[in-house]
Amino acid sequence: MNQSNFCNQNGWLVSADGFIPASRMEFHFSAPSQTTGCNRLQCHTCEAPVRYGQGFSLSKGTLLTPTELYEAPDWTELPDIQRSTATLYTCRCRFYQAYSSRPLDAPDPDEEEQGIAPLNWRCAGHPELTLPGQALGHHLAGAQDVEALARSLLMGDWREHAPAYSTGKRPGFALWRLYQLLQGPGLQDELSAVVADGLLNAAPEVRAVAIAFFEAFPGAAHASQLLSAYQTHPDLFDGIADPFGKGKTLAQRLVMALHPQIKATGNPDMLAIIKTALLQESTYEYGRFKLVVERDGQWIAAHMPRLMAVSPRFLAGWLSHYQTLSVDELVERVKEWSGMQLMETDVMVHQIRDGLYRDSTKAELLLEQLNLA
């Protein structure tokens, strides 16, 4: 079995509102803010496949043994089972109640504190999708069926497959699942091409789903079309409300999706878009600031007055990044910024202390040198 078909971090446990797919082929992969509970866990102590039931937990003081629970055909008929916000997991030698998501490559801190041995459960691996075959409830005979399903999901059918709690935060998660199942460049590239076409779709919701896909898979074929779509049709993104991001625009979603590509390639055209976003947006976003300051600190220094006019928090971010400089070096640089005198004294003091919170002595010395102490 292909090693890529094993869940990350030995598999994940999830609560009652967590996502556990019905298909044994689906597994947990690295994706923004989305955990997939493993449905093929196996105990490496008793060798039994792990059973689970979402929305169940055990009554306090239960006398049920793991073996009794494991062998019971219908948990609703057991006297010590109750409806719950947890997912109840059991093998023949151990049961566990998950009230939140957690990976199995790390111990439960509460159990560790009580001296309870960690769970000896691991993902047993998931079978690969082969065509013809079933994916997300659809029969796929070949590339044409993959393209048709991808287009259907892109245009809105992803909602049918979305976990109830993920509709707003993870638009198009079903597309991510299909992409992961396809494995390998051939069919994955076909899906990516369909998604890339969606970047210029007339519907903002479709564009948002396409952007979210390339944020989740920055290495996918056609991901570079994020940049070309914005360069050729900025009107489709600038000032257009993001249907899934309250108070955000599609341009902001696209800028976030560019981050991984910039980290990987250092593309100057993409970096220029991030710089423009820093100057135009009304809020401070540390990840965006860090991306630029690590690659073009001189540009940041030259634009600090304008950045601080956007948000005083840019001062704290700059100090945090350059905290290893001496106090004299910090003073020399800060005094060059014409915008400093426009900031209220108490705001400036707060940002300096916040930016140098790891070295309070340096913060106070800097305040003294700037006559702010």
C-alpha positions, -999 to 999 in steps of 0.1 A, spaced: 0 0 0 13 34 -10 27 53 21 10 85 10 -23 68 18 -16 68 55 -31 97 76 -6 123 88 5 121 124 -6 85 127 -42 95 123 -66 119 140 -94 115 165 -123 140 162 -153 149 183 -190 145 174 -190 175 151 -157 165 135 -154 151 100 -150 113 95 -155 104 58 -176 74 49 -152 62 22 -123 41 34 -101 57 7 -102 91 23 -75 101 48 -62 131 67 -38 154 47 -23 188 54 -50 213 46 -58 247 62 -81 244 92 -96 211 82 -91 178 101 -102 145 87 -108 118 113 -92 85 105 -117 57 97 -91 29 96 -75 30 130 -60 -2 144 -47 -10 179 -11 -22 180 -17 -39 213 -47 -61 208 -45 -59 169 -82 -51 166 -95 -24 142 -108 5 162 -146 10 163 -161 45 167 -194 62 172 -199 100 168 -222 116 194 -217 89 221 -199 88 254 -199 66 285 -217 74 317 -195 83 346 -185 52 366 -195 28 339 -187 -9 345 -185 -17 307 -152 -32 296 -136 -23 263 -143 -58 251 -180 -56 259 -183 -23 242 -163 -35 212 -185 -66 207 -218 -49 213 -236 -47 179 -258 -17 188 -244 8 213 -278 25 217 -290 -6 236 -262 -4 262 -272 10 296 -241 31 301 -241 48 267 -253 84 264 -256 110 237 -228 134 238 -206 160 220 -178 134 219 -169 106 196 -165 72 214 -137 50 202 -128 15 213 -107 -15 206 -107 -47 226 -84 -34 252 -90 4 255 -117 30 249 -113 67 245 -138 97 243 -127 125 220 -143 159 228 -120 177 204 -96 169 175 -62 154 183 -34 136 165 -23 101 176 14 109 174 12 129 206 -2 118 240 -33 133 256 -19 158 281 -47 150 307 -40 113 305 -3 119 306 -6 140 337 -26 111 353 0 86 343 -22 68 318 -4 51 290 -9 67 256 -32 51 230 -14 25 209 -36 32 179 -23 40 144 -38 46 109 -38 12 92 -36 28 57 -62 36 31 -68 19 -3 -60 39 -34 -87 51 -58 -84 33 -91 -105 41 -121 -131 30 -129 -142 36 -93 -163 55 -68 -153 89 -53 -176 112 -33 -205 90 -43 -199 94 -80 -188 68 -105 -156 78 -123 -147 59 -154 -119 81 -166 -106 117 -171 -139 130 -185 -158 120 -154 -131 135 -132 -134 168 -151 -172 168 -149 -172 161 -112 -146 187 -105 -166 213 -125 -198 204 -106 -180 207 -73 -165 240 -83 -198 254 -93 -215 247 -60 -221 210 -55 -193 210 -30 -218 220 -4 -234 185 -6 -202 170 6 -191 197 31 -191 189 69 -219 210 84 -195 232 104 -171 239 75 -193 256 49 -181 291 56 -145 286 65 -135 259 40 -153 265 7 -148 237 -18 -134 212 7 -149 184 -15 -126 196 -43 -96 192 -19 -108 157 -11 -112 147 -47 -77 161 -56 -61 141 -28 -79 109 -38 -67 111 -74 -30 108 -65 -4 116 -91 0 144 -117 -22 131 -145 -57 134 -131 -48 159 -105 -36 182 -133 -69 178 -150 -87 188 -119 -64 218 -113 -71 230 -149 -108 230 -142 -103 250 -110 -80 275 -126 -108 283 -151 -129 292 -121 -106 321 -112 -123 342 -139 -158 329 -134 -185 355 -133 -197 343 -99 -177 356 -69 -185 324 -50 -169 302 -77 -138 325 -77 -135 322 -39 -137 284 -41 -110 284 -68 -87 306 -48 -92 285 -17 -82 254 -36 -49 268 -47 -42 281 -12 -47 245 1 -25 231 -28 0 258 -38 21 232 -56 -8 221 -78 -5 226 -116 -19 259 -128 -15 276 -93 5 303 -111 -27 314 -127 -36 331 -94 -11 358 -103 -21 361 -139 -58 362 -131 -52 391 -107 -29 410 -131 -52 407 -160 -86 411 -142 -80 430 -109 -116 442 -112 -128 407 -104 -110 408 -70 -104 443 -58 -133 456 -37 -154 424 -44 -168 410 -11 -156 375 -2 -187 354 1 -170 332 27 -150 359 46 -169 384 67 -156 419 59 -130 406 35 -125 409 -2 -116 384 -29 -84 403 -34 -75 397 3 -83 360 -1 -61 358 -32 -32 376 -15 -33 350 13 -33 322 -13 -1 337 -29 19 334 4 30 297 0 41 303 -36 61 334 -26 78 314 2 87 286 -23 97 307 -53 103 343 -42 84 355 -73 89 393 -74 56 400 -92 37 381 -64 57 399 -38 48 433 -54 11 424 -49 17 416 -12 35 450 -8 6 468 -24 -18 450 -1 2 461 30 -2 497 20 -38 496 9 -55 474 35 -68 489 67 -55 462 91 -22 447 101 -16 411 92 16 397 107 20 368 83 19 392 53 43 417 69 68 389 78 67 376 43 79 409 29 103 420 57 122 387 53 126 392 16 129 430 12 136 447 45 147 479 28 113 483 12 97 479 46 120 505 61 113 530 34 76 526 38 73 524 76 57 559 79 29 548 55 26 514 71 23 529 106 -5 552 93 -23 520 82 -18 505 117 5 513 147 10 475 150 35 476 121 59 493 146 56 463 170 60 439 141 91 457 129 107 457 163 99 421 168 116 412 136 147 433 144 148 427 181 184 414 179 197 449 169 213 470 196 193 499 212 215 524 195 208 508 161 170 507 168 170 544 178 189 554 147 164 536 124 133 547 143 143 583 142 144 582 104 107 576 102 88 609 98 55 593 108 66 586 143 56 620 156 21 615 143 15 585 166 1 593 201 27 588 228 8 561 247 2 541 215 39 543 206 49 531 241 25 502 239 37 491 205 74 493 215 68 472 246 47 448 226 73 444 199 102 439 224 82 418 249 109 392 249 135 418 261 117 442 284 150 458 294 158 467 258 122 481 254 126 504 284 161 516 272 146 523 237 118 543 253 143 562 273 164 570 243 133 582 224 123 604 254 92 583 259 100 568 293 
